[in-house]
Amino acid sequence: MAYSDKVAITTIIPATSAASEADPNVGTVSSSAGMRDVMKLQMKINPETQVIEEAKFKTFGCGSAIASSSLATEW
């Protein structure tokens, strides 16, 4: 089964693929390599409003893993 155009484009040019710089308001979550895809998700949260201000990722894996990681950080 082929990837859709949106998934293929997001794999090549992900919207938010870079880890944020060190910041006390940035939390990091990492996945395990159990499925051979590894994702690192970082969210910068405003300490006053508790609102996510920025989300970034770094994923090592297949095209659908990269595309879904990118989509998760765009919401």
N, CA, C and O atoms as a Tripos MOL2 file, in Angstrom:
@<TRIPOS>MOLECULE
protein
  300   299    75     0     0
PROTEIN
NO_CHARGES

@<TRIPOS>ATOM
      1 N           0.8450   -1.1790    0.0000 N.3       1 MET1
      2 CA          0.0000    0.0000    0.0000 C.3       1 MET1
      3 C           0.8920    1.2440    0.0000 C.2       1 MET1
      4 O           1.8110    1.3560    0.8110 O.2       1 MET1
      5 N           0.6230    2.1410   -0.8810 N.am      2 ALA2
      6 CA          1.4200    3.3650   -0.9970 C.3       2 ALA2
      7 C           0.9370    4.4160   -0.0030 C.2       2 ALA2
      8 O          -0.2350    4.4420    0.3740 O.2       2 ALA2
      9 N           1.8590    5.2790    0.4130 N.am      3 TYR3
     10 CA          1.4920    6.3790    1.2930 C.3       3 TYR3
     11 C           0.7090    7.4220    0.5010 C.2       3 TYR3
     12 O           0.9060    7.5660   -0.7060 O.2       3 TYR3
     13 N          -0.1820    8.1530    1.1820 N.am      4 SER4
     14 CA         -0.8930    9.2520    0.5330 C.3       4 SER4
     15 C           0.1070   10.3740    0.2400 C.2       4 SER4
     16 O           1.2130   10.3840    0.7800 O.2       4 SER4
     17 N          -0.2860   11.3080   -0.6110 N.am      5 ASP5
     18 CA          0.5950   12.4300   -0.9460 C.3       5 ASP5
     19 C           0.9680   13.2310    0.2980 C.2       5 ASP5
     20 O           2.1180   13.6410    0.4470 O.2       5 ASP5
     21 N          -0.0090   13.4600    1.2040 N.am      6 LYS6
     22 CA          0.2670   14.2460    2.4190 C.3       6 LYS6
     23 C           1.3020   13.5530    3.2960 C.2       6 LYS6
     24 O           2.2000   14.2070    3.8270 O.2       6 LYS6
     25 N           1.1870   12.2380    3.4540 N.am      7 VAL7
     26 CA          2.1610   11.4980    4.2650 C.3       7 VAL7
     27 C           3.5320   11.5410    3.6090 C.2       7 VAL7
     28 O           4.5380   11.7560    4.2850 O.2       7 VAL7
     29 N           3.5790   11.3400    2.3020 N.am      8 ALA8
     30 CA          4.8580   11.3560    1.5830 C.3       8 ALA8
     31 C           5.5420   12.7120    1.7020 C.2       8 ALA8
     32 O           6.7480   12.7760    1.9410 O.2       8 ALA8
     33 N           4.7920   13.7910    1.5400 N.am      9 ILE9
     34 CA          5.3670   15.1360    1.6310 C.3       9 ILE9
     35 C           5.8250   15.4240    3.0540 C.2       9 ILE9
     36 O           6.8990   15.9920    3.2540 O.2       9 ILE9
     37 N           5.0180   15.0380    4.0540 N.am     10 THR10
     38 CA          5.3750   15.2800    5.4490 C.3      10 THR10
     39 C           6.6090   14.4940    5.8510 C.2      10 THR10
     40 O           7.3710   14.9340    6.7120 O.2      10 THR10
     41 N           6.8170   13.3320    5.2370 N.am     11 THR11
     42 CA          8.0130   12.5400    5.5150 C.3      11 THR11
     43 C           9.2620   13.2470    5.0120 C.2      11 THR11
     44 O          10.3030   13.2260    5.6680 O.2      11 THR11
     45 N           9.1540   13.8710    3.8510 N.am     12 ILE12
     46 CA         10.2960   14.5560    3.2500 C.3      12 ILE12
     47 C          10.5310   15.9170    3.9160 C.2      12 ILE12
     48 O          11.6730   16.2980    4.1720 O.2      12 ILE12
     49 N           9.4430   16.6440    4.1950 N.am     13 ILE13
     50 CA          9.5340   17.9870    4.7600 C.3      13 ILE13
     51 C           8.6360   18.0700    5.9920 C.2      13 ILE13
     52 O           7.5680   18.6780    5.9200 O.2      13 ILE13
     53 N           9.0340   17.4790    7.1200 N.am     14 PRO14
     54 CA          8.1980   17.5600    8.3160 C.3      14 PRO14
     55 C           8.1100   18.9850    8.8290 C.2      14 PRO14
     56 O           9.0720   19.7470    8.7330 O.2      14 PRO14
     57 N           6.9600   19.3440    9.3700 N.am     15 ALA15
     58 CA          6.6960   20.7270    9.7710 C.3      15 ALA15
     59 C           7.5020   21.1800   10.9800 C.2      15 ALA15
     60 O           7.9200   22.3370   11.0350 O.2      15 ALA15
     61 N           7.7280   20.3140   11.9350 N.am     16 THR16
     62 CA          8.3360   20.7470   13.1930 C.3      16 THR16
     63 C           9.4470   19.8050   13.6300 C.2      16 THR16
     64 O           9.5300   19.4570   14.8080 O.2      16 THR16
     65 N          10.2910   19.3920   12.7160 N.am     17 SER17
     66 CA         11.2920   18.3850   13.0700 C.3      17 SER17
     67 C          12.5950   18.9990   13.5270 C.2      17 SER17
     68 O          13.5350   19.1570   12.7480 O.2      17 SER17
     69 N          12.6380   19.3360   14.7790 N.am     18 ALA18
     70 CA         13.8730   19.7800   15.4200 C.3      18 ALA18
     71 C          13.6010   19.8380   16.9010 C.2      18 ALA18
     72 O          12.5370   20.2900   17.3230 O.2      18 ALA18
     73 N          14.5270   19.3960   17.6750 N.am     19 ALA19
     74 CA         14.3450   19.4450   19.1220 C.3      19 ALA19
     75 C          14.5400   20.8700   19.6050 C.2      19 ALA19
     76 O          15.4250   21.5780   19.1250 O.2      19 ALA19
     77 N          13.7170   21.2900   20.5520 N.am     20 SER20
     78 CA         13.8540   22.6170   21.1380 C.3      20 SER20
     79 C          15.1520   22.7040   21.9260 C.2      20 SER20
     80 O          15.6820   21.6930   22.3870 O.2      20 SER20
     81 N          15.6510   23.9100   22.0740 N.am     21 GLU21
     82 CA         16.8600   24.1020   22.8640 C.3      21 GLU21
     83 C          16.5360   23.8920   24.3440 C.2      21 GLU21
     84 O          15.3710   23.9010   24.7420 O.2      21 GLU21
     85 N          17.5650   23.7070   25.1420 N.am     22 ALA22
     86 CA         17.3770   23.4980   26.5750 C.3      22 ALA22
     87 C          16.6060   24.6710   27.1810 C.2      22 ALA22
     88 O          16.9580   25.8340   26.9800 O.2      22 ALA22
     89 N          15.5600   24.3460   27.9180 N.am     23 ASP23
     90 CA         14.6910   25.3560   28.5090 C.3      23 ASP23
     91 C          14.0000   24.6960   29.6980 C.2      23 ASP23
     92 O          13.5260   23.5680   29.5720 O.2      23 ASP23
     93 N          13.9290   25.3640   30.8470 N.am     24 PRO24
     94 CA         13.2920   24.7390   32.0080 C.3      24 PRO24
     95 C          11.7970   24.4800   31.8080 C.2      24 PRO24
     96 O          11.2000   23.7170   32.5680 O.2      24 PRO24
     97 N          11.1830   25.1060   30.7930 N.am     25 ASN25
     98 CA          9.7610   24.9180   30.5270 C.3      25 ASN25
     99 C           9.5050   23.8980   29.4180 C.2      25 ASN25
    100 O           8.3850   23.7910   28.9190 O.2      25 ASN25
    101 N          10.5390   23.1520   29.0320 N.am     26 VAL26
    102 CA         10.4060   22.1350   27.9870 C.3      26 VAL26
    103 C          10.4800   20.7580   28.6180 C.2      26 VAL26
    104 O          11.4310   20.4320   29.3290 O.2      26 VAL26
    105 N           9.4550   19.9490   28.3450 N.am     27 GLY27
    106 CA          9.4400   18.5690   28.8210 C.3      27 GLY27
    107 C           9.6870   17.6380   27.6550 C.2      27 GLY27
    108 O           9.2870   17.9360   26.5300 O.2      27 GLY27
    109 N          10.3430   16.5080   27.9050 N.am     28 THR28
    110 CA         10.6830   15.5640   26.8440 C.3      28 THR28
    111 C          10.1090   14.1950   27.1570 C.2      28 THR28
    112 O          10.2010   13.7110   28.2850 O.2      28 THR28
    113 N           9.5120   13.5740   26.1390 N.am     29 VAL29
    114 CA          9.0060   12.2110   26.2260 C.3      29 VAL29
    115 C           9.6490   11.4320   25.0920 C.2      29 VAL29
    116 O           9.6750   11.9050   23.9560 O.2      29 VAL29
    117 N          10.1650   10.2510   25.3790 N.am     30 SER30
    118 CA         10.7740    9.4090   24.3500 C.3      30 SER30
    119 C          10.0790    8.0660   24.3100 C.2      30 SER30
    120 O           9.6760    7.5310   25.3430 O.2      30 SER30
    121 N           9.9390    7.5210   23.1030 N.am     31 SER31
    122 CA          9.3380    6.2020   22.9490 C.3      31 SER31
    123 C          10.4290    5.1410   22.9520 C.2      31 SER31
    124 O          11.6130    5.4490   22.8140 O.2      31 SER31
    125 N          10.0190    3.8940   23.1110 N.am     32 SER32
    126 CA         10.9890    2.7950   23.0680 C.3      32 SER32
    127 C          11.1650    2.3210   21.6390 C.2      32 SER32
    128 O          10.3850    2.6730   20.7540 O.2      32 SER32
    129 N          12.1770    1.5330   21.4270 N.am     33 ALA33
    130 CA         12.4610    1.0320   20.0810 C.3      33 ALA33
    131 C          11.8040   -0.3270   19.8440 C.2      33 ALA33
    132 O          12.2580   -1.0810   18.9830 O.2      33 ALA33
    133 N          10.7610   -0.6510   20.5770 N.am     34 GLY34
    134 CA         10.0980   -1.9460   20.4470 C.3      34 GLY34
    135 C           9.5780   -2.2160   19.0490 C.2      34 GLY34
    136 O           9.6270   -3.3530   18.5810 O.2      34 GLY34
    137 N           9.0870   -1.2020   18.3800 N.am     35 MET35
    138 CA          8.5780   -1.3540   17.0160 C.3      35 MET35
    139 C           9.5880   -0.8590   15.9860 C.2      35 MET35
    140 O           9.2570   -0.7150   14.8090 O.2      35 MET35
    141 N          10.7990   -0.6040   16.4180 N.am     36 ARG36
    142 CA         11.9060   -0.1170   15.5860 C.3      36 ARG36
    143 C          11.7510    1.3410   15.1490 C.2      36 ARG36
    144 O          12.5350    1.8280   14.3350 O.2      36 ARG36
    145 N          10.7600    2.0300   15.6750 N.am     37 ASP37
    146 CA         10.5990    3.4620   15.4460 C.3      37 ASP37
    147 C          10.8360    4.1490   16.7830 C.2      37 ASP37
    148 O          10.3000    3.7250   17.8070 O.2      37 ASP37
    149 N          11.6310    5.1980   16.7730 N.am     38 VAL38
    150 CA         11.9150    5.9210   18.0080 C.3      38 VAL38
    151 C          11.5080    7.3700   17.8130 C.2      38 VAL38
    152 O          11.9080    8.0100   16.8400 O.2      38 VAL38
    153 N          10.7100    7.8870   18.7440 N.am     39 MET39
    154 CA         10.2390    9.2620   18.6710 C.3      39 MET39
    155 C          10.6070   10.0010   19.9540 C.2      39 MET39
    156 O          10.4450    9.4850   21.0600 O.2      39 MET39
    157 N          11.1010   11.2080   19.7760 N.am     40 LYS40
    158 CA         11.3750   12.1020   20.8980 C.3      40 LYS40
    159 C          10.4640   13.3050   20.7090 C.2      40 LYS40
    160 O          10.5720   14.0090   19.7050 O.2      40 LYS40
    161 N           9.5740   13.5490   21.6550 N.am     41 LEU41
    162 CA          8.6200   14.6580   21.5920 C.3      41 LEU41
    163 C           8.9550   15.6460   22.6920 C.2      41 LEU41
    164 O           9.1400   15.2680   23.8490 O.2      41 LEU41
    165 N           9.0320   16.9210   22.3190 N.am     42 GLN42
    166 CA          9.2860   17.9660   23.3000 C.3      42 GLN42
    167 C           8.1810   19.0070   23.2300 C.2      42 GLN42
    168 O           7.7750   19.4260   22.1470 O.2      42 GLN42
    169 N           7.6980   19.4200   24.3990 N.am     43 MET43
    170 CA          6.6620   20.4460   24.4840 C.3      43 MET43
    171 C           7.1280   21.5540   25.4100 C.2      43 MET43
    172 O           7.6040   21.3000   26.5160 O.2      43 MET43
    173 N           6.9860   22.7750   24.9450 N.am     44 LYS44
    174 CA          7.2840   23.9410   25.7800 C.3      44 LYS44
    175 C           5.9580   24.4290   26.3440 C.2      44 LYS44
    176 O           5.0440   24.7810   25.5990 O.2      44 LYS44
    177 N           5.8650   24.4460   27.6700 N.am     45 ILE45
    178 CA          4.6180   24.8040   28.3380 C.3      45 ILE45
    179 C           4.8050   26.1160   29.0920 C.2      45 ILE45
    180 O           5.7630   26.2840   29.8450 O.2      45 ILE45
    181 N           3.8730   27.0410   28.8750 N.am     46 ASN46
    182 CA          3.9020   28.3190   29.5750 C.3      46 ASN46
    183 C           3.6110   28.0500   31.0500 C.2      46 ASN46
    184 O           2.5560   27.5050   31.3760 O.2      46 ASN46
    185 N           4.5310   28.4240   31.9510 N.am     47 PRO47
    186 CA          4.3320   28.1120   33.3620 C.3      47 PRO47
    187 C           3.1590   28.8570   34.0050 C.2      47 PRO47
    188 O           2.6170   28.4000   35.0110 O.2      47 PRO47
    189 N           2.7690   29.9820   33.4430 N.am     48 GLU48
    190 CA          1.6640   30.7570   34.0130 C.3      48 GLU48
    191 C           0.3030   30.2450   33.5520 C.2      48 GLU48
    192 O          -0.6310   30.1430   34.3470 O.2      48 GLU48
    193 N           0.1940   29.9210   32.2480 N.am     49 THR49
    194 CA         -1.1050   29.5180   31.6990 C.3      49 THR49
    195 C          -1.2540   28.0100   31.5580 C.2      49 THR49
    196 O          -2.3570   27.5110   31.3320 O.2      49 THR49
    197 N          -0.1380   27.2760   31.6920 N.am     50 GLN50
    198 CA         -0.1150   25.8240   31.5060 C.3      50 GLN50
    199 C          -0.5640   25.4210   30.0930 C.2      50 GLN50
    200 O          -1.1130   24.3370   29.8990 O.2      50 GLN50
    201 N          -0.3290   26.2900   29.1210 N.am     51 VAL51
    202 CA         -0.6810   26.0520   27.7190 C.3      51 VAL51
    203 C           0.5750   25.6710   26.9480 C.2      51 VAL51
    204 O           1.6430   26.2490   27.1510 O.2      51 VAL51
    205 N           0.4330   24.6910   26.0620 N.am     52 ILE52
    206 CA          1.5570   24.2920   25.2150 C.3      52 ILE52
    207 C           1.8220   25.4060   24.2070 C.2      52 ILE52
    208 O           0.9440   25.7490   23.4150 O.2      52 ILE52
    209 N           3.0150   25.9660   24.2310 N.am     53 GLU53
    210 CA          3.3780   27.0450   23.3200 C.3      53 GLU53
    211 C           4.0900   26.5370   22.0770 C.2      53 GLU53
    212 O           4.0040   27.1430   21.0090 O.2      53 GLU53
    213 N           4.7950   25.4200   22.2220 N.am     54 GLU54
    214 CA          5.5790   24.8940   21.1060 C.3      54 GLU54
    215 C           5.7460   23.3910   21.2940 C.2      54 GLU54
    216 O           5.9500   22.9120   22.4100 O.2      54 GLU54
    217 N           5.6580   22.6580   20.1980 N.am     55 ALA55
    218 CA          5.9060   21.2160   20.2390 C.3      55 ALA55
    219 C           6.7930   20.8560   19.0580 C.2      55 ALA55
    220 O           6.5570   21.2890   17.9310 O.2      55 ALA55
    221 N           7.8100   20.0620   19.3310 N.am     56 LYS56
    222 CA          8.7430   19.6330   18.2840 C.3      56 LYS56
    223 C           9.0410   18.1660   18.4690 C.2      56 LYS56
    224 O           8.7860   17.6030   19.5340 O.2      56 LYS56
    225 N           9.5810   17.5430   17.4350 N.am     57 PHE57
    226 CA          9.8600   16.1160   17.5070 C.3      57 PHE57
    227 C          11.1110   15.7560   16.7370 C.2      57 PHE57
    228 O          11.6090   16.5270   15.9170 O.2      57 PHE57
    229 N          11.6010   14.5750   17.0200 N.am     58 LYS58
    230 CA         12.6530   13.9470   16.2210 C.3      58 LYS58
    231 C          12.2920   12.4730   16.1890 C.2      58 LYS58
    232 O          12.1760   11.8360   17.2360 O.2      58 LYS58
    233 N          12.1140   11.9300   14.9970 N.am     59 THR59
    234 CA         11.7060   10.5330   14.8480 C.3      59 THR59
    235 C          12.6590    9.7970   13.9280 C.2      59 THR59
    236 O          13.0500   10.3070   12.8780 O.2      59 THR59
    237 N          13.0250    8.6010   14.3320 N.am     60 PHE60
    238 CA         13.8050    7.6930   13.5060 C.3      60 PHE60
    239 C          12.9020    6.5080   13.2230 C.2      60 PHE60
    240 O          12.5740    5.7400   14.1280 O.2      60 PHE60
    241 N          12.5010    6.3560   11.9710 N.am     61 GLY61
    242 CA         11.6060    5.2570   11.6370 C.3      61 GLY61
    243 C          11.0620    5.3890   10.2330 C.2      61 GLY61
    244 O          11.6290    6.0840    9.3890 O.2      61 GLY61
    245 N           9.9610    4.7160    9.9990 N.am     62 CYS62
    246 CA          9.3660    4.6930    8.6670 C.3      62 CYS62
    247 C           8.6490    6.0100    8.3750 C.2      62 CYS62
    248 O           8.4950    6.8590    9.2520 O.2      62 CYS62
    249 N           8.2200    6.1570    7.1370 N.am     63 GLY63
    250 CA          7.5470    7.3830    6.7040 C.3      63 GLY63
    251 C           6.3020    7.6930    7.4980 C.2      63 GLY63
    252 O           6.0580    8.8500    7.8370 O.2      63 GLY63
    253 N           5.4980    6.6700    7.8050 N.am     64 SER64
    254 CA          4.2670    6.9330    8.5480 C.3      64 SER64
    255 C           4.5710    7.3540    9.9880 C.2      64 SER64
    256 O           3.8130    8.1350   10.5630 O.2      64 SER64
    257 N           5.6440    6.8640   10.5760 N.am     65 ALA65
    258 CA          6.0330    7.2880   11.9300 C.3      65 ALA65
    259 C           6.4530    8.7490   11.9280 C.2      65 ALA65
    260 O           6.0860    9.5010   12.8310 O.2      65 ALA65
    261 N           7.2150    9.1540   10.9300 N.am     66 ILE66
    262 CA          7.6470   10.5500   10.8190 C.3      66 ILE66
    263 C           6.4570   11.4640   10.5730 C.2      66 ILE66
    264 O           6.3370   12.5150   11.2030 O.2      66 ILE66
    265 N           5.5720   11.0660    9.6560 N.am     67 ALA67
    266 CA          4.4050   11.8860    9.3290 C.3      67 ALA67
    267 C           3.4670   12.0230   10.5280 C.2      67 ALA67
    268 O           2.9600   13.1140   10.7870 O.2      67 ALA67
    269 N           3.2280   10.9370   11.2600 N.am     68 SER68
    270 CA          2.3260   11.0090   12.4110 C.3      68 SER68
    271 C           2.9500   11.8410   13.5370 C.2      68 SER68
    272 O           2.2340   12.5340   14.2600 O.2      68 SER68
    273 N           4.2580   11.7790   13.6880 N.am     69 SER69
    274 CA          4.9310   12.6140   14.6850 C.3      69 SER69
    275 C           4.7830   14.0830   14.3300 C.2      69 SER69
    276 O           4.5190   14.9150   15.1980 O.2      69 SER69
    277 N           4.9510   14.4000   13.0570 N.am     70 SER70
    278 CA          4.8070   15.7800   12.6040 C.3      70 SER70
    279 C           3.3880   16.2710   12.8320 C.2      70 SER70
    280 O           3.1880   17.3870   13.3100 O.2      70 SER70
    281 N           2.4070   15.4550   12.4980 N.am     71 LEU71
    282 CA          1.0050   15.8350   12.6830 C.3      71 LEU71
    283 C           0.6950   16.0620   14.1530 C.2      71 LEU71
    284 O          -0.0220   17.0040   14.4890 O.2      71 LEU71
    285 N           1.2160   15.2240   15.0350 N.am     72 ALA72
    286 CA          0.9570   15.3740   16.4650 C.3      72 ALA72
    287 C           1.4520   16.7130   17.0060 C.2      72 ALA72
    288 O           0.8640   17.2590   17.9400 O.2      72 ALA72
    289 N           2.5240   17.2420   16.4290 N.am     73 THR73
    290 CA          3.0600   18.5090   16.9080 C.3      73 THR73
    291 C           2.3740   19.7200   16.2720 C.2      73 THR73
    292 O           2.5980   20.8520   16.7010 O.2      73 THR73
    293 N           1.5470   19.4940   15.2630 N.am     74 GLU74
    294 CA          0.8440   20.6050   14.6180 C.3      74 GLU74
    295 C          -0.4790   20.9510   15.2820 C.2      74 GLU74
    296 O          -1.0110   22.0350   15.0420 O.2      74 GLU74
    297 N          -1.0260   20.0720   16.1060 N.am     75 TRP75
    298 CA         -2.3480   20.3300   16.7270 C.3      75 TRP75
    299 C          -2.2690   21.3270   17.8160 C.2      75 TRP75
    300 O          -3.2850   21.6500   18.4320 O.2      75 TRP75
@<TRIPOS>BOND
     1     1     2 1
     2     2     3 1
     3     3     4 2
     4     3     5 am
     5     5     6 1
     6     6     7 1
     7     7     8 2
     8     7     9 am
     9     9    10 1
    10    10    11 1
    11    11    12 2
    12    11    13 am
    13    13    14 1
    14    14    15 1
    15    15    16 2
    16    15    17 am
    17    17    18 1
    18    18    19 1
    19    19    20 2
    20    19    21 am
    21    21    22 1
    22    22    23 1
    23    23    24 2
    24    23    25 am
    25    25    26 1
    26    26    27 1
    27    27    28 2
    28    27    29 am
    29    29    30 1
    30    30    31 1
    31    31    32 2
    32    31    33 am
    33    33    34 1
    34    34    35 1
    35    35    36 2
    36    35    37 am
    37    37    38 1
    38    38    39 1
    39    39    40 2
    40    39    41 am
    41    41    42 1
    42    42    43 1
    43    43    44 2
    44    43    45 am
    45    45    46 1
    46    46    47 1
    47    47    48 2
    48    47    49 am
    49    49    50 1
    50    50    51 1
    51    51    52 2
    52    51    53 am
    53    53    54 1
    54    54    55 1
    55    55    56 2
    56    55    57 am
    57    57    58 1
    58    58    59 1
    59    59    60 2
    60    59    61 am
    61    61    62 1
    62    62    63 1
    63    63    64 2
    64    63    65 am
    65    65    66 1
    66    66    67 1
    67    67    68 2
    68    67    69 am
    69    69    70 1
    70    70    71 1
    71    71    72 2
    72    71    73 am
    73    73    74 1
    74    74    75 1
    75    75    76 2
    76    75    77 am
    77    77    78 1
    78    78    79 1
    79    79    80 2
    80    79    81 am
    81    81    82 1
    82    82    83 1
    83    83    84 2
    84    83    85 am
    85    85    86 1
    86    86    87 1
    87    87    88 2
    88    87    89 am
    89    89    90 1
    90    90    91 1
    91    91    92 2
    92    91    93 am
    93    93    94 1
    94    94    95 1
    95    95    96 2
    96    95    97 am
    97    97    98 1
    98    98    99 1
    99    99   100 2
   100    99   101 am
   101   101   102 1
   102   102   103 1
   103   103   104 2
   104   103   105 am
   105   105   106 1
   106   106   107 1
   107   107   108 2
   108   107   109 am
   109   109   110 1
   110   110   111 1
   111   111   112 2
   112   111   113 am
   113   113   114 1
   114   114   115 1
   115   115   116 2
   116   115   117 am
   117   117   118 1
   118   118   119 1
   119   119   120 2
   120   119   121 am
   121   121   122 1
   122   122   123 1
   123   123   124 2
   124   123   125 am
   125   125   126 1
   126   126   127 1
   127   127   128 2
   128   127   129 am
   129   129   130 1
   130   130   131 1
   131   131   132 2
   132   131   133 am
   133   133   134 1
   134   134   135 1
   135   135   136 2
   136   135   137 am
   137   137   138 1
   138   138   139 1
   139   139   140 2
   140   139   141 am
   141   141   142 1
   142   142   143 1
   143   143   144 2
   144   143   145 am
   145   145   146 1
   146   146   147 1
   147   147   148 2
   148   147   149 am
   149   149   150 1
   150   150   151 1
   151   151   152 2
   152   151   153 am
   153   153   154 1
   154   154   155 1
   155   155   156 2
   156   155   157 am
   157   157   158 1
   158   158   159 1
   159   159   160 2
   160   159   161 am
   161   161   162 1
   162   162   163 1
   163   163   164 2
   164   163   165 am
   165   165   166 1
   166   166   167 1
   167   167   168 2
   168   167   169 am
   169   169   170 1
   170   170   171 1
   171   171   172 2
   172   171   173 am
   173   173   174 1
   174   174   175 1
   175   175   176 2
   176   175   177 am
   177   177   178 1
   178   178   179 1
   179   179   180 2
   180   179   181 am
   181   181   182 1
   182   182   183 1
   183   183   184 2
   184   183   185 am
   185   185   186 1
   186   186   187 1
   187   187   188 2
   188   187   189 am
   189   189   190 1
   190   190   191 1
   191   191   192 2
   192   191   193 am
   193   193   194 1
   194   194   195 1
   195   195   196 2
   196   195   197 am
   197   197   198 1
   198   198   199 1
   199   199   200 2
   200   199   201 am
   201   201   202 1
   202   202   203 1
   203   203   204 2
   204   203   205 am
   205   205   206 1
   206   206   207 1
   207   207   208 2
   208   207   209 am
   209   209   210 1
   210   210   211 1
   211   211   212 2
   212   211   213 am
   213   213   214 1
   214   214   215 1
   215   215   216 2
   216   215   217 am
   217   217   218 1
   218   218   219 1
   219   219   220 2
   220   219   221 am
   221   221   222 1
   222   222   223 1
   223   223   224 2
   224   223   225 am
   225   225   226 1
   226   226   227 1
   227   227   228 2
   228   227   229 am
   229   229   230 1
   230   230   231 1
   231   231   232 2
   232   231   233 am
   233   233   234 1
   234   234   235 1
   235   235   236 2
   236   235   237 am
   237   237   238 1
   238   238   239 1
   239   239   240 2
   240   239   241 am
   241   241   242 1
   242   242   243 1
   243   243   244 2
   244   243   245 am
   245   245   246 1
   246   246   247 1
   247   247   248 2
   248   247   249 am
   249   249   250 1
   250   250   251 1
   251   251   252 2
   252   251   253 am
   253   253   254 1
   254   254   255 1
   255   255   256 2
   256   255   257 am
   257   257   258 1
   258   258   259 1
   259   259   260 2
   260   259   261 am
   261   261   262 1
   262   262   263 1
   263   263   264 2
   264   263   265 am
   265   265   266 1
   266   266   267 1
   267   267   268 2
   268   267   269 am
   269   269   270 1
   270   270   271 1
   271   271   272 2
   272   271   273 am
   273   273   274 1
   274   274   275 1
   275   275   276 2
   276   275   277 am
   277   277   278 1
   278   278   279 1
   279   279   280 2
   280   279   281 am
   281   281   282 1
   282   282   283 1
   283   283   284 2
   284   283   285 am
   285   285   286 1
   286   286   287 1
   287   287   288 2
   288   287   289 am
   289   289   290 1
   290   290   291 1
   291   291   292 2
   292   291   293 am
   293   293   294 1
   294   294   295 1
   295   295   296 2
   296   295   297 am
   297   297   298 1
   298   298   299 1
   299   299   300 2
@<TRIPOS>SUBSTRUCTURE
     1 MET1         2 RESIDUE 1 A MET
     2 ALA2         6 RESIDUE 1 A ALA
     3 TYR3        10 RESIDUE 1 A TYR
     4 SER4        14 RESIDUE 1 A SER
     5 ASP5        18 RESIDUE 1 A ASP
     6 LYS6        22 RESIDUE 1 A LYS
     7 VAL7        26 RESIDUE 1 A VAL
     8 ALA8        30 RESIDUE 1 A ALA
     9 ILE9        34 RESIDUE 1 A ILE
    10 THR10       38 RESIDUE 1 A THR
    11 THR11       42 RESIDUE 1 A THR
    12 ILE12       46 RESIDUE 1 A ILE
    13 ILE13       50 RESIDUE 1 A ILE
    14 PRO14       54 RESIDUE 1 A PRO
    15 ALA15       58 RESIDUE 1 A ALA
    16 THR16       62 RESIDUE 1 A THR
    17 SER17       66 RESIDUE 1 A SER
    18 ALA18       70 RESIDUE 1 A ALA
    19 ALA19       74 RESIDUE 1 A ALA
    20 SER20       78 RESIDUE 1 A SER
    21 GLU21       82 RESIDUE 1 A GLU
    22 ALA22       86 RESIDUE 1 A ALA
    23 ASP23       90 RESIDUE 1 A ASP
    24 PRO24       94 RESIDUE 1 A PRO
    25 ASN25       98 RESIDUE 1 A ASN
    26 VAL26      102 RESIDUE 1 A VAL
    27 GLY27      106 RESIDUE 1 A GLY
    28 THR28      110 RESIDUE 1 A THR
    29 VAL29      114 RESIDUE 1 A VAL
    30 SER30      118 RESIDUE 1 A SER
    31 SER31      122 RESIDUE 1 A SER
    32 SER32      126 RESIDUE 1 A SER
    33 ALA33      130 RESIDUE 1 A ALA
    34 GLY34      134 RESIDUE 1 A GLY
    35 MET35      138 RESIDUE 1 A MET
    36 ARG36      142 RESIDUE 1 A ARG
    37 ASP37      146 RESIDUE 1 A ASP
    38 VAL38      150 RESIDUE 1 A VAL
    39 MET39      154 RESIDUE 1 A MET
    40 LYS40      158 RESIDUE 1 A LYS
    41 LEU41      162 RESIDUE 1 A LEU
    42 GLN42      166 RESIDUE 1 A GLN
    43 MET43      170 RESIDUE 1 A MET
    44 LYS44      174 RESIDUE 1 A LYS
    45 ILE45      178 RESIDUE 1 A ILE
    46 ASN46      182 RESIDUE 1 A ASN
    47 PRO47      186 RESIDUE 1 A PRO
    48 GLU48      190 RESIDUE 1 A GLU
    49 THR49      194 RESIDUE 1 A THR
    50 GLN50      198 RESIDUE 1 A GLN
    51 VAL51      202 RESIDUE 1 A VAL
    52 ILE52      206 RESIDUE 1 A ILE
    53 GLU53      210 RESIDUE 1 A GLU
    54 GLU54      214 RESIDUE 1 A GLU
    55 ALA55      218 RESIDUE 1 A ALA
    56 LYS56      222 RESIDUE 1 A LYS
    57 PHE57      226 RESIDUE 1 A PHE
    58 LYS58      230 RESIDUE 1 A LYS
    59 THR59      234 RESIDUE 1 A THR
    60 PHE60      238 RESIDUE 1 A PHE
    61 GLY61      242 RESIDUE 1 A GLY
    62 CYS62      246 RESIDUE 1 A CYS
    63 GLY63      250 RESIDUE 1 A GLY
    64 SER64      254 RESIDUE 1 A SER
    65 ALA65      258 RESIDUE 1 A ALA
    66 ILE66      262 RESIDUE 1 A ILE
    67 ALA67      266 RESIDUE 1 A ALA
    68 SER68      270 RESIDUE 1 A SER
    69 SER69      274 RESIDUE 1 A SER
    70 SER70      278 RESIDUE 1 A SER
    71 LEU71      282 RESIDUE 1 A LEU
    72 ALA72      286 RESIDUE 1 A ALA
    73 THR73      290 RESIDUE 1 A THR
    74 GLU74      294 RESIDUE 1 A GLU
    75 TRP75      298 RESIDUE 1 A TRP
